[in-house]
Amino acid sequence: MENYNILWLIFIILSVSVFIFDLRLSILKPHDISLKESLILCTFWILIATLFGFILGYFLGFNKMVEYFTAYIVEYSLSVDNMFVFLMIFSFFGIEKKYQPKVLVIGILSAVVLRLVFIFTGIALIKRFEWIIYIFAVVLIYTGFKMFISKEEKVEPDKNPILKFISKFIYIDMNYKGGDFFLVKNSKIIPTVMIAVLIVIESTDLVFAVDSIPAVLAISQDKLVVYSSNIFAVIGLRSLYFALASISDYFKYLKKGVAVVLVYVGIKMSISHFVKISPFVSLIVILLILSGSILLSVFKKK
């Protein structure tokens, strides 16, 4: 337990530090993020996550380290697909690039809290009711098949049920073009389109979490491994978003790869009581699937 306490402390200090850095960069200095800057930031966040993975391996052993990296890669690859949806949401509402990081950072902060609740609840349920892993497995396999056969996602943010409900009671200025969440008009505080975008992204992320949390729980039920891998993947989403906005053509088939990964981890979870697949084997299988889908995308692009 002493090793876990040390690791939790390192994780909290490291994640809070990089998040504050990201916050200062995004909100205090609003600007258009170039491809070069986004790729540099992506590399930085991946190096931070990798560093923690090696530290975790030093304290907890090789298998726990492999579980961490497998969970991190699965969550990060799922996030790539989610970022394309966020791109369409921003485009729909006409939000300028320099104001998009502000929404993304606030969305990431809430995702950190949301995932904490989901992960700890999911692990508690699995420990109390072991049969629930079969429900998670079915959800993953179904989601994977659905994702594989579906065509391009149709995003209709204006039909978001939460946004429609709130709009019935509160007037939102949808024509505002700045970066503030609220305006003062006639001595009244009026929410802007930035609030509408935040509502849509938050509710969309809630749906994403329903897929991603069972996926990482299929890899490990260690709270530290699951939560730290999830959070390090989430913290890097802002820079990932702007990188993908520029090189999206090179990830054309990644969604298919992610779908296959979901089916794989779902099957792995469903047979876990009968067949034990080592964390290292799972890591290799997932890396091969994802790298294969990216290579196919690059080949098709050429």
C-alpha positions, 0 to 999 in steps of 0.5 A: 500500500505504501507504493500505491500512496507514493504513486497516487501522490506523484500522479496528483502532482504531475497531472495537476502541474501539467493541467495548470500549464495547459490552462495558462497556455489556453485561457490566459493566451488565446491564440490560433494553435498551429500544427507545429505547436499542437504536435509539440504539445502532443509529444510533450503530453505523451512523454509525461504519460510515458514517464509516469508509466515507467515510474508505475512499473518501477513501483508495481512491476512489469505487468502493472506497467503494461496494463497502464500503457495498454489502457492509455493507448486504448483511451487515447485512440478512442479520444482520436475518434471523439475529437473528430466529433468535437471538430464538427461541433465547433464548425457547426457553431462557428467558433473561432480557433483561438477560442476553442481551447477555452471550451476544451480545457473546461470540458477536460476538467469536468471529464476528469471529475466525471471519469473519477466517478465512473471508474470508481463506480465501475470497479466497485460494481465489478468487485461486488457483482462479478457477472456485470463484466459480461454486461460491459463485454456485451456493450463493448462488442456491440459498440465495436460492431456498430462503429465498424459498420457505421458510415460517417457520423452525422452530428446535429448539435442543435438537436442535443436534448440537454441544450434544447431543454435549457434553451426553453428556459434560458435565452442563449445569444447564438449570434455572439462571435467572441470568446466570453461565456456570458454577456451583460445586456440591459443589466442582465447576464446572458449566456453566449453561444460558447455556453451552448458549445460547452453543453453539447461537448459535455453531454457528448463526452458523457456518451463517450465515457460509457464506451471508454470506461468499460474498455479500460476496465476490461484491461485492468481493475486497478484504480490507480492504473485505470484512472491515471491512464485515463486522465493522462489521455484526457489531459492531452486532448486539447493539443490532440484536437488541433493536431487532428484538425490538420492531419485528419486524412491520415486517420481515415481508417482509425475508427475501424481500428478502434472498433476492432479494438473494442470488440477484442477487449469485449471478447477478452473481458467475456472470457476472462474467467476461463481464458487468461490473456496476458497484459503484454499480449493484449498490448501487442494485439492492440498496437498492431490493430491501431498501427495497421489502421493508420498505415492503411490510412496513409497508404490510401492517402498517397 
